[in-house]
Amino acid sequence: HLCEASDLWDMLPEFPNLKKLIVVSGRHELHFIVIACLLQSSPVLESLEIQIE
């Protein structure tokens, strides 16, 4: 898993009840890795919108 690459991922919150997520992000690879980790901790997510700036 991408999230196991660093202890940093242990500090990310879990969102077990999150149903909708809107993310505003840059184009850095790390941003996409963090988004992937957030998705892994959001098992009931129904809607995801990613806005790239």
Secondary structure, 3 states (H helix, E strand, C coil): CHHHHCHHHHHCCCCCCCCEEEEEECCCHHHHHHHHHHHHCCCCCCEEEEEEC
